[in-house]
Amino acid sequence: MTTANQITIFRMLLVPFFVVEVLYYVKTGYEAHRVAALLTFAVAAICDGVDGYIARRYNQWSELGTILDPLADKLLLVSGVVLLSFDHGTMLSQIPYWLTGTIIGRDLIVLIGLVVIRLTVGKVKIRPHFIGKIATVLQMVTVLWLLLKWDTGVGEYWAFGLSLGAAVCTGISSLLYVRDGMRQLSASPSSLPGSPPNNAE
């Protein structure tokens, strides 16, 4: 249990608190809940960079970290995006459905691909792409922008631009993951043509 992994677990524990604070704000309208949700999301987003830096700087890479780090990202981002996809009236603005669909769709494609590669090849090699990191940052900034209520006036165009940029980068990263998955499957001996097993129908 390295320091980097401890920070990652801390990020995961912040997610339920963030969700609860957003729900309380929408129900009661108390600004304290919105500020708490905003600060919680911001701290979790900052810790995302901190644990990565610690892992690289102090050579704390681990198999557990490669699983927990992206999982913590997904829990935080999907929670924020889904919560803000609902109509909360004048409390909070909505994230466009097409952005929500793109993010969830990408995650489902990656998850299904991981399962298929694991069952077929036996080992999965995940190579993060820079465009994927940009997508993650844009998604986080979009959620923070709406929580800050900066999406009025000129800020509305910024909110749309951030959402569009996040959707485009997310879509591109999903295509890159599909390409990488196809290469792993093609390189596997099990993908080579041959005779079917004797018990095959």
N, C-alpha and C positions, 0 to 999 in steps of 0.2 A: 504494500500500500504506500506508494510514493506520494510526495507532496503534491505533484501535479494531479494524481488521481483523487486525492482528498479534496482538492479544489473543484474538480469535475463533479464529484458526488455532492459537494455543497451547492453547486449550480443546479443540480437535479432537485435538491430539496427546496430550492427557492421557487420552483415552478408551481407547486400547489398553493403557496402563499400568494404568488402573483395572480393566479386564477381567482382565488377567493376575494382578493382586494378589488379586482375589476368587477366581479359580480356584485359586491357590496356597494361599489360606487354607482353602478347602473341602477341598483335598487333604491338606494338612499339619497344619492346625489351629493353626499358629503365629499368635499374636495380632498380631505385627508386620505380617503381610500384611493383616490386617483393618484395622488402624490406617492403613496406607498407602493402602488402597483408600478408606477413609472420608475421609482428608484430601484425596486426589486428587479425589474427587467433590465435596467441599465447596469446594475451590479453584476447580474448574471452574464450579460453581454460582454462586459469588461473582463470578467473572470475567464471567459472563453479564450481571450488573447493571453491572459496571464498564465494559465495552465500550459498552453502551448509553448510559451516562451520558456517556462521553467523546465519543461520536458526536454526542449532542445538545448538550453544553456547548461543544464546540469546532467545531461545524458540520462534522463529518467523515462526513456521510452519503454513501454511494456505492452504486452498483448492485451491486457485488461484495458489499458488506456486507449488503444485503437478501437475498442468496442464502446467504452463509456463516453468518450469525447463526442463522437457524432451522435450518439443516443441523446446526450444532454442537449445538444444543439436542436435536434428534432423535437424533443419534448417542449423546449422553450418556444421555438418558432411556431410550431403547429398550434400550440396552446394560444399564443398571441394572435396568430392569423385567424384561427377559427373563431375565437371570442369576438374579434373585431369584424368578422364577416356578417354578424347578425345586426339587425336594425335596432339601435339603442336610442333612437329618437334624437333629441338635442344633446344627449349626454356625450356620446362619442360618434365620430364619423365611421363609415363602413369601409372596409377594405374591399376592392372590387372582387366579384366572384371569380373572374377569370384569373386573377392572381392566386386566389385560394385554390382553384382547380389545378393550376399549373404546379404549385408547390406540392400539394397532396398527390397529384398524378406522378410527379417525378419521384417522390418517396416510395410510392407503390411499385413503380417500375424498377427502382433500385432494389427494393426488398424482394420482389419476385425473381429478379435476375440473380441476386445472391443465393436464393434457395435453389434455383436451377443449376447454377454453377457448382454449388456445394454438393448437390446430389450427383452431378455428372462428372465433375473433375475431382472433387474431394477436398480441394483447397481453393480458397478465394483470395485473390490479390486485388486490393483496393488501392488505386493510385489517385489521390486527390488532385483536382485540377484548379488552377488559379481562377478560372472563370466561376468555379463553384464557390470559392471563397468570396469572390466579389458578390455573388448572388446572396450568400448568407449575410454579408454586411448590409446589402441593400434591403433585404427583408427585415433585418433588425432596425435599421434606420426608419423604414416605413412605419413599423409598429410604434417606435418611439415618437415619430412625427405626429401620429394621430393621438397618442396618449398626451402629448404636450399641447394638443389642440392648436397646432400651427397651420391647420389646413383651411384657413379662411382667407379670403381675399387673394393676394398673390400666392400665399401659401398653398392654396388649392391646386395651382398648377405644379408646384413643387411636389405635392403629394402624388399627383397623377404621374409625374415624371419618375419619381422614385418607384412607384408601383410598376410602371411599364418597364423600367430598367431591371427591376427584380425579376419580373416575369420572363423577359428576354434572356437574361443570364441563367436563370433556372432552367429554361427550355434548352439552351445550348449545353449546359452541364449534363442534362439528362441524356442528350444525344451522344455526348462523349462517353458517358458511363455505359450506354448501350454498345457503342463501338468497342470499348475495352472488354465488355462481357463477351461479345461475339468473338473477339480475338482469343480470349482464354478458352472458349468452347472449341474453336477451330483448332487450337494447338493441342487439345486433349486427344490421346489415342482412342478414346471412346467415341470420338466424332468421326473417325475414319470409316470408310465403307467396308462392309464385310458381310459374311453370311449370318443370318439370324440364328439365335440359339435353337437347339433342337425342340425345346418346349414352347417356342413362339408360335402363336396362331396366325 
